[in-house]
């Protein structure tokens, strides 16, 4: 049993690991983070900017929680890891020694070498520091450009929109997020973006960002040579594992820290979880790098068992994610690819208002349900997961759909509309 566990990163993966190690052992735990003193909900950063929450509202635990649970907090950035002497090197602070180490450093925003990407007023959105920068650079501005068609991009567009800042949204794909969403869902989100007066420009790439006389952003230039005047540019073209500090260590890396199904790295007593971990065996997880809040929490809980002496294999479970596209809530369960493979069939219903959709994917031969997409309608997580795990037939699912509905009382119900469709 390890006596002292150090965790780099205080996001959901690292803190979930800390919580479950506390429950299962008497280990001393040290959490090292340079971003913030305490764990907070990263997915809620947008609501601070929009005025719906304060930073204190985003902290799931009271500040006394850490001392009560024997968790020491060290504020600082790890610059390197000495695995031979089992210690973390921090800039300007004394090293932190450990018996076991969990790397949970999350992601960093991507940049692809565009001219002008380092100008004042150009940034991504991942950390508390990014939010603070965005507050500073968008104060009193007249126009903004957001580049990148993922979830962070649409969140940033909504944030700016709430402050009445005109937004041009550059998306490389021919339809928003059509690399993940089926056509009907993608088109629905296109329409929702434009209904909120966002200037959505599809099939458009960034070529360069140009400065004005004061040295800050003046405009962006697209791949077609068009220039769009703006005072702020949000670069939301994805993220990558935050592992630069491991460059000189013995820990083996690729895009992320390479781990097996127990989150063990190439170095004994060193583990990696969350956005920064990359599975060696692609069959272990839904993707080699799982960059979702839900999977990070599962990683943390799993690695805690192994660290506490009960070697625990990762169970990826049924895939799940959720998001919000302005006013449309989105849930996805199981296998719902953007293009339907030959072995699958789908049944899909859309409401005439263009803001509600139910999609059910099932196997062509067995008729077993394998996935759900919900737009503007909420289903119970446990119910959808059980139907997928138990390979319930699509006919039985269609008959039982009202059991899954999780919308508040008095909300309109639409599950019955699917029974009208022909499979």
N, C-alpha and C positions, 0 to 999 in steps of 0.2 A: 504494500500500500504506500502510495506517495505521501510525503509529509507536507510538501509545499507545491502547489500548482500555480503557475503564472499563466495568465491569459492576456494576450495582446489584442486589444479591441473591446469596446464596451457596447457593441451593437447587440441585436437580438440573439445571434448565434453564441457569442461569448458569454452574455449574461444568463442565457438559458443554461449553458454548461455550468456556470458558477452556481446557479440556484440548485441544480440537481446534484452537483457534487456535494454541496452543503447538506442536502437531504440524506445522502447516502454514506457520508463519511465525516470524519473529524479533521479533514485536511485544512491546512491554512491556505487561503486563496488570495492572490494579488492580481488585480485587474489594472492593466496599464493602458491609458488612452490619452492622446494629446488633444482630442477633439472637444471633449466636455468633461465636467466633473462627474456627472451621473448619466446613467442610461436614459435614453429618451426614444420616442417612437419616430424613426426617420421618415416614415410614410406620412407623418403629420406636419412636416416642415412647411408644406404649401399652405396649410391652414393658419399658420402663424403669420405669414406674409399677407394673407387675405383678411386677417383680423378676426377669424373665427375662434382662435385659441391663442393662449400665451405659451411661452416655452414651458412654464411650470405645469401647464395642463398636459403636456406631452410626456411627462415623467410618470411611468406606471407605479413607481414605488416612492415612498417618502424617503427623505435623505437619511433618516436614522436606520433604514432597512439594512444598509451595508454593514454597519458596525454590529447590529444585532445578529447578523448571519455570518460574522467572522470573515468578512470580505474587505481586504485592504485596497484602497484606491490610490494609484500613483498617476499624477497628471504629467504626461510627457510623451514624446515620440521616440520609439525604438529606432535607432540608427543601424544596429547590426545585432546578430545573434551569435554568441560564442557557444556552440553546442558541445565542444570538448570540455569546457569549464562550467557548462550549464549556467549561463548568465546572459542577461539582456543588457546591451549597452544603450544608454540614453544620453542624448545631448544635454550637457550641463548638469547632470545628476549622477549620483553614484549608481553602479550597476545593480540590477535586480537578479538575485540568484533564484534557482528553481530546482525542483526534483523532476517535475513534469511540466511541459510547455504546451499550451494550446494557442495556435495562431488563428485569429479570427478578425483579420484586419479589413475585411470587406472589399470594396471596389474604389476605383478612381475613375473620373470622367475621361472619356476618350478624346484625343485630339489627333488630327491626321495631317499635320504639317501645312495647313493653309497659311498663305501670307496674311499677316495681321492677326493671327489667332491669339497672340499674347498682348494685344493692345488693351489699355484700360477700358473697361466696359464690355469685355468679352469673357464669358465664363460658363461653366457647367453648373449643375445643381445636385450636390450629393451630401455635403456636410453642413454643419452649423455655420462654419466659416463662409461657405458658399452663400448661404441665406443672408448673412450679414453683408457680404459684398453686394448681393443683389439689391438689398435695401438701399445701399449707398449709391449704386450706379443707376438705379431707376427712379431716384427721387427727382420729380419735376421734368422727366424726359417727355419728348413728343412722339416718339415711335420706337418700336423694337422689332427685331427679327429673331425668330427661333428656328434653329436648324436641326432637323432630325425627327423622324416619324415614329418614335417610341412613346412609352408611357410618360417618361420624364418630360418630353417635349410638349405633350398635350397638357400636362400639369402646369408647366411654366407658362404656356399660352393662356390658360385659365387664370393663373395668378396675375399676370399683367392685365388681362381683360377686366378683372375686378377693380383695378385702379384706373380704368378708362384710358389705358395706353393702347393705341392702335398697334396690332400685331400682324406681321407677315410670317407665315409658317411655311418653311421650305421642306418639302418631303421628297426624297429621292425616288421612292416607289410610285407606281402609277395610281395607287389608291392607298389610303392610310393603313399602315400595318398589315398589308395584304400578304406579307411573308409569314404571318401567323394566323390572321383572321380569314375565314371563308368570305367569298365575295359579298354576300348579303350583309354580313356584319360590318365589313370594311366600308361598304357604300353607306350604310347607316351612320357610321361615325363621321365620314366625310360630310354628310348633310348636317349632322349635329354641330360640327366645327364651324361650318359656314353660317348656320343659323345664329351663332353667337358673334357674327360679324368679324370672324378671324379670316384674314386673306390667305386662304389655303392654296398653295401653289404646288401641285403634284408634278412628278417627273422633273423635278428641279433640283440641281445640285449647287452647292457653294463652290465658288472658284477662289474668291479672295475677300478679305475685309480691309477696307481702306480708312485711313485716319484723316481727320480734319486739321485745321491750323493749330488747334490746341493739343494735338497728339492723341486724342481719344477717338472713338469710333465716329465715322461720318456716314459710311454706307457700306453695303455688301455688294459684291458682284457675283452674279450667277454664272453657271456654265455656259449660258447663251449670250453672256456679255451684258446683260441688263443690270443696271445699278438701282439699288433700293436704299433710299435715305433712312437712316436710323441712328439712335443714340446708344443703343444697347443690343448686344448679340448674345443669345443663349445657345451654347453648343451642347446639344443633347443627343449626340450620335452614339449612344451606348456607353458602357463602362467596361473596365478590365480589372482583373484581380490586383489588389494593392499589395504587391510583394517586392517592391524595389529594394527594401532594406535587407532582403535575403541574398543579395547578389554575391556576397563573399562567404556565405555560410555553406555548410555541408548538406543542407536540406535541398533535395532534388526538386526542381521546378520545371514547368513548361510554360503554358500561359498562366497557370495557377500553381499552387503547391500540390505536388502529386501525392495522392493518398490511395489507400486500399479501402475495402468495404468497412473497415473498422476506424477509418480516419487516421490511420497510422502513416507517418511519412517515412522517408528513407533513413531517418535518424531515430534510434530508440528513444522513447519517452517524449517524442515531439509529435504533436497532432495538428491537423488543420481542418477547419470547418467553415461553413458559410460561403460567401461569395468568392473567397480567395482560394478555396479548395478545388482541385481538379481530380476526378476519379481516373485511375489508370485503366480500369475495366469499364468500358462504356455501358455494359449491361447492368451495372450496379445501380445507376441513377437514371432519372429521366433525361438528363443531359450531362456531359462531362463536367461542366461548371453550372451549378444550380444557383441562380442569382435571384431568389425569391425569398420573401419574408417567411413564408410558411415552411419552406425547406430548411432555411437557416435555423429555425426553431427546432425542427426535427433533428438536424445535425447536432445541435447543442445537447439535446436530451440523450441522444445515442452515445456520444463520446463520453458523457459523464459516467455511464456504466462501465466503459472500458477503463477509464482513468481510475475508477474506484475498485478495480480488480475483477469485474465481471465483463469479460471481453464480449462486446455486443455488436453484432453485425447490423449494418444499416438496412432498414426496410423502407424503400422509397414510397410505399403506399400508392394510393390512387392520386394521380396528378391533380392539383387544384391551384387556381389563381383567381384573383379578383381585382377589379380596377373600377375607375369611374371616368367616363368620357363626358365632361361637363355634367349634364343632368342624367345621363344614361349609366346606370350601374351594370357591371359586367361580371359574370361568374363563368368559369370553365372547369369542367371535371373530365378526367380521363383523356381519351384519344379523340381530339377534334382538330385534325390538320387543316391547313388552308385549302388544300386540294384533296378531294376524296380519292383514296386509292381503290383499286378494283375490288378488294375484298370487303369493302365497307359500303353500306347504304346510309342514307340520311333522310330524316323527316324534319321539315322546317316549317314554322308558322311565323308570319309577321303581322303585326297589327297595322291597320290603315293609317295610324298616326305616325308611323315610321320610327317609333321610339321603344317598341317592345318586340322581342323575338324569342322563340324557343326552338332550339335545334337538338335533335337526338340522333346520334350515330349508332349504328348497330351492324353486326356482322352479316354479310350477305347469306352465308350458308346456314349458320345456327340461329340467326335473329337475336343473338345476345347483345344487349345494350353495352356499348363501350365508352360513350362520352356524351356530355351535355354542354351546350352553350346557352347562357341566359343573358338577354339584354333587356334591362328595364323591368325584370321580374326576378324575384329572389326565390330560390329553392333551398331546402334544408340540406346542409352539407352531409350529415350522417345518412340521410335517405339516398341521395345520389351515389354516395360512396358504396353503400350496401348493395344497391342495384348493380353497380359495375362489378364489385367483388364477387357477387353471387351469380353473375351472368344471367340476370333476369331477362326474359324475352321482351322485345319491344312492345308486343301486344299487351302483356301484363303491365308494363310500365305506363303505357298510354291510359289504361283503365284506372291506374292508381295515382295518376299525376296530382290530383288535389291533395293527397297526403304529403307531397313534397313542398307545397307552397309555403313560403315563409314571409310573405308580405304582411304588413300590419293589418289588423282588423279594419274592415270597411273599405280596404283597397279593392278595386275591381279585379276579378279573376278571369283568366283567359285559357286555363289548361284545357277546358272542354273543346276549344277550337281545334286542337290537334286530332280529336277523334273524327273530325270531318274529313281529314286528309286520307288519301289512299296510299297505302304502303307499297 
